């Protein structure tokens, strides 16, 4: 099941048994969250085989797709309805979003490892022609979708100078959707693996294996910022209630760490539901199978875990404003970064950002302009800043953390500044610790300063020896650093 723009979409599962299906289903239902109405949807194209124990993830409209010929039909809902909902039309109630529901694996006539997509605008099914290292068939696994942003060199535009060896070449920020699959069961083996599926080129990749303790099935998983959180599940011989975090900051080699929460945890269980409140940074766990079927509800605040900043607005949830980010609907102002226009809404900027309040509500020249150029901010960074202003819950990629921190400093967004600072702390390694310490000193970042000093306490890493003179200069006016550098040896 996935959520998209006010609707829950449910595919397949196991229900009332029949001779033909043994209770396994492949239908699609939509639940209108606002009107509290279920609708059986009529899809086009050959659907996946009936199954249960599969996964479904939502891929938002950042992914361009070529629709098949069967995808051009208009989305329809089943004509059957009760008298109380006779006037309800699913087609009229929802709006186009460009989103996809991607289904993987499950069990039906056999165990599956196929990948299907349902276009949520046209309700057309299509099977993906996958390649690469395809996972073994399985069910009871978990899957999450992650939009990974990174920068790469681009070809110089007409009239734009280039260098001989590529140094200083213009760069662009790009993003791709990936699906991560963790664990699962094939009737014999509980898998200890993790796979990544590129949703643009249909390529599977077998990732470095998680720790043996992560081997499980029937667990739950969510993604928050740049980390996957795996909760509970069934191990080979027992159920568990532990929480593991997989950081995706290192795209090539994700790192795993067990989280040790305080308080009374849920009983060990499997087949529970796990969801994330992205505004408040809270994991919710409901129900599941322990010694008996459970119907209790637990929450785990990631904000108190010490690795994520508070992204919750001071009052109420602003999640509904996410639809207006970079949306021309009701827009009355255009911001321009790197020559790319971004539609915005004066009322939101004025109410949520002190810097924009001064620009738009005072005597500054911007107050009378319909278009404002922002020469000191990249386009991708501006989108992160706006997402935070509109919703209080921006996703900050590790690759953009420094630029986002500088922008948050300029626009007086303390929560976003602290969020970026914490992400830099988590991305710290021997190669960048000295640069991060210099950055922390320049921008007065106390948390990053303390984490850098703690990292350097055992000694200066060998890869950073060429920057020793920089630290010596800083130490002249920094007593704590001066004390630390005395007696340093190459580690």
N, C-alpha and C positions, 0 to 999 in steps of 0.2 A: 504494500500500500504506500502511496506517495501523496503529498499535499502540494497543491499548486493553486495559488491565487483564489483562495476561498473554497476550494473543492478538494475532497479526499477521493482518490482513485484506487479502487480495489480490484486486483486481478487474481483469479484462480482460487486455490485452496482446496480443502476437503470438507464435504458436507454430507448430505443424505446419500447413502449408498444405493447404487443401481447396478444391475448386472453388467451393463456396458462400461460404466465409468468407475465403478468401485468407489464412488463418492467424490472423485477428483473432478475439478472444474477448470474451465478456461474462459469464463465470462468476465465482463468488466462492468463494475458499478461505480457510480459517482455519488458522493454525498455533499450536498450544498450545506456548508457549515453555518451560514447565516440563516437560511430558511428551514434547516433541519429536514431536508427531503432527500430520499434515496431515488436514484434513477438507474435502470438497467440500460446500458448503452449499446447501440448497434454499431459494430465496427466493420471495417472493410479489410480486404486482404486475408490471406490464410493466417489464422491465429496460431499461437503456440499450442502444443498438445496439452491436454488437461494435466495439472500437476499441483503439488503442494510442497512446502519446505523450500520454495524458491526465494529469490530476493528481487526487490524492485527499487530503483533509485530514480530521482528526478534530475534531469539535465536541463538547465535553463536555456534561454534563447541566445546565450553567448556562442552557441555552437551552430555554425551555418550548416544546413542540410539540403541535399538535393532530394526533393520529393519524387517518389516513383509515380508512374502514371495512375496507379490506383489511389494515390494520396490526394488527388485533386477533388475528390467527392466531398460534399458537404457533410459535416458531422451531424449525426442523428441520434435521437434517443428512442428507446422503445415506446411504442404507442400505448402500451398498457399503463394505466394509472388509476389510483383510487379516486373516489368522488371528492375527497378533501384536497387533492392535488391536481384536479382535472385541468385547471387553468395554468399550471406550472409548465414552463418550457426550459429544459436544460440548455438548449442552444441559445436562447435569448438571455438566460441568466448569466452565462459566463462570457468572457471576452477573450479574443485571441491572445496567446502568450508566446507562441513559438517553442513551447516546452515539449520534452519527450519523457516518457516513462520507459526506462530500460530494465528488462527482466533477464535474470541469469539463473541457470541451473534449475534444481528441484527434482522431484520424483513423481513419476506417473507410470507409464508402461515400463519404464526403466529409469535409471538415474541419468540426468541431463547435464550437459556443459554448454548448451547453446545460448546465444545472446539475441534477444528480440527487442525491438523498439515499437512503442505506440505513440504516434504523433497526437498530442492532446488537442490540437486544433482540428485536424481532419479525421481523427479516430481511425487512422489507417495503420495496420500492422505491417512490419517488415522484419525479416530475419537478417541479422548481420553476418556477412561472410568473414569470419574471423581467421586470423593467422597468428604466427608466432608460437610461443610455448603455451598451448591451451591447457587450462586446469583439467584435472581428472573430473569426471562427472561426480556430482555431489548434491546434497541438500543440507538444511540446517546450518548453513554458513551465514556470514554477514557480508553486506556490501554497502559501501558509501561512495558518493560522487564528490569529486574535489576539482575545483577550478584552479589550476596552477598557473601563476603569472611569472614570467621571467623576461629578461631583456636579451636581445641579440642584435648583432650588427645589421644594418640595412644599407642598401645601395644608395649612394649620394644622389640627391635630387638634381635636376637640371640646374647648372650653374653653381652647384655646391662642391666645394673643394674636397678632395680625398687625399689621404696620405699614402706614401709608398708601401709601408709595411702594415697598414691597417690600424696604426695607433691613432686614437682620436677620431676614429670613424664614427659617424652618427649611429645612434642606437635607437631601437624602438622596443616598446613593451608589448609582449604578446601573451596570450593565455590559451590554454587548452583544457578541456574536460577529460578527467580520468575516472575510472571506476576501480576501487580497491576491494578485493574479495579476501576474506580472512577465514581460515578453518573450514569446517563442514564435515560431513559424514557420508560414506558411500555404501553403508550397510555392513561394512567390515572394519574400515579404518577411519579413525578420527584424524583429520588432516592437520599437520602442524605448519601450514604454509601460508603465504600471502602472495597474491597476484595483482598486477596492475594492468588495466585495459585502457588503451588509448581510444577514446570515442571519436576521434577524427579519422584515424587510419585503420581502425579495427585490429590493432596489434596487441596481443597478450605478451606480458613479460613476467617471468617468475622472479619475484623479489627475494633478497636475502631472508632466510628463514627467521621467523620470530623466535624468542626463547622457548624452550620446550614447555615451560609453564603456561604458554599462551595456547598450546594445543587444546582445542575444544570444539564443541558443536552446540547448537541451540542457544547460543549467546546473543547478546545485543551489541550494536555498535553505532556510534554517531561520530560526526566530524564537527570540530569546533576550531575556528581559526585554521591553523596548519597542523592539527593533530587529530588522529583517530583515537577514540576511546572505546575499548572493548570491555564489556561488563558481564560478569557471571557466565553461566553456561555449564555444559556437561563435559568433564574431562573423561579420560579412559575409564576410571573406576569410581568417580564421585562427582557430585555437583560442586560448583564453586560460586562465591560471591565477590571475587576480587575484581579490581579495576586495573587495566593496563593502558598506558598511553603510548601511541606510536607517533613520534614527531616526524613530519614530512619536510622540515626545513632543509635537510640534506636530501635533495630529490633523488640522487642515485642510491643512497644507503639510508633509508629511514631508521631511526633509532627507537628502541623500546625501553620503557621504564615502568615499573609497577608503582601505582599510586596507593598511598596508605592513608585513607581518610579517617577522620575522627568520628566519634558518635557511634550509635548502634547501627550496624549495617543490615541490609536485608538478609534473610536466611539464604543459604546456597540454593540456586534454582536455575532452571533452563526454560526456554520458550516464553520468556517475559518480554514486555515491551519497553524499549528505551528510546527516549526522545530528548532533544536539547532545546532549551529556551535560549536562543542566541542573544536576546536583549539582556537578560539577567545573568547569562552564563551558568545555567543550572541544568544538570542532568536529572531527568525524571525516570524512575523505574516503577513499572506497574505489573502486578500479577506474576504469572509464571507457575511452573511446576516445581515444588520443593518436595517435602514429604507428602504434601497434598496440594491441590490446586489453591493458589493464593489469589487474593484480590486486594492486597494492601499497596500503598503508594509510598515511595521513598524519593527523596531528592538529595543530590550531592552538588553543592555550590562550587563550581570550578573557580569562582572569584576568590574563595577563601583558601584555595589550594596554594596560592602564592606564586603562580606562574602566569596568571592572566589578570589583566586590569579590569576594574569595574567598567562595564560598558552600558549599564542600565541608566536610563534617564532618571532624573530626580522624582518625577511623578508620572505614573501611567506608562503604557507601552506605546512606542512610536513606530512599531513594526509596520503598520498600515501605510506609512509614508514612503516605504521602500519603493512602491510602484511609481512614485513621482520622481525618483532619482534619474536624471538624464532623460526626462520625458517631456515632450513639448506640450502635453495636455495642461492647459491653464497656465503655461509659462508666460511670464511677463518681463523676463530679463535673460540675456545671453552672456555667459562668461566664455572667454576664449583663452585656451592654453595650447601652445605649440601650433597655433593656427587652426585648432579644432574647436568649433563652437559647442558649448554645452548649455542646453536650456535649463533654467532654474526658476525659482519662485521667490519673489522678494519677501513675501510675508514669512516664509520658512527661514530664510537667511537672517532676516531682521530679528526674528524671535529666538533663534537658536545659537547665534554667533555674535559675540561682542564686536569683533572686527568689522563684520558686515553691517552690524547695526550702526556703527560710526560712519561707514561709507554711504549707506543708503538713507539714513535718517537725519543727517546733518547738513552742513554747508559744503561738503566736499563735492567736487565736480561729478563724481560717480552717481550722486543722488539723482541727477537729471538724465543719465545716459540709459539707453536701452541695450547697450553692448559694452562690456568692460573687458579690456585686455589684461591678462595676468601674466606678465613676461617671466616671473620668477618661480613658476611652478610647472611641472610636467603634467601632461594631460592625464596619465594614469594615476598620478598622485592626487590630482584635483578630484577625480572620481571617488577615491577613498575618503578624502576630506568631506565631500558632499554626502557620501553614504553615512558618515558619522553624524554630520549636522542634521540630516533628515531623520535618521533612525536611532542614533545613539549606539549603533552596533555595526561598526565597519570591520570587514575582513582585511587585515593588514598583512600582505605577504612579507616574508622575511627579506626578500630582495629589495623591497621598497621601504623597509622600516626606517632607515636613516632619513630618506627624503620626506617620509610622512612625519617623522618627528620634527624636522625643521619647519615643515608647513604648519603643523599643529602649534609650534612655538609662535609663528608669525600671526596665525589667526586666533590665538589665545584659546586653544581647545585643550584644556589640561588633561581630561580623561584620555583623549586620543594620544596626547604626548606621552603619558605614562604607559599606555598600551604599547606604543612603538618602542619605548625604552625597555619594557619587559621582554619584548620579542628579540631585541638586540642582545639582551642578557642570555636568552636561551640559545641564540645562534653563535655565541662566543666560542672561539677555539684558539689554538696556538697561533694560527696564521693572522688572526684579526684582533687579538686582545689588545695590542699596543695602540692600534688605530682607534679602537673603541674607547680606550682610556683617554686618548687625546680628545676625542669627540665629547666624552663625558665632561672633561675639564672645560672645554670651550663653551658648551651649552648648559653647564651647571645641572648635571644629571646625577643626583646623589646615589640612586639605586645602582645605576650602571657603574659609577665609580667604585662603590663597595664591592660589587661582583668582580670587577676587573682586578682590584687589589687582592681579593681572596684567590682568584685564579693564579695571580703572579706570586703569591706568597711562597710556594715551594722553590721558585726560581724562575729565571727568564728562559722561555723555551728557545731551543737552538735556532729555530726558524726565524726568531725575532731578534737575534743578536745584532743584526745590522741597524736596529732601531734603538740600541742602548743609549746612544747619545741624546736621543729625543727624551727618553725617560730621565736622564741625568739633568737635562735642562729643566724639565718639569719639577724635579725633586728640589731644585734650588728654592722654590717658593711653596713647596708642599711637604711639610715635615713628615707626614705619615708615609709618603712615597720614599722620602730620603732614608727613613729608618728601614724600609723594606729592601731597598737596593743594596744596602751594606752587606757584603759577604755573599752576594749573588754568584752562583756558578751556572754554567750551561747545563740545562736539564735534558 
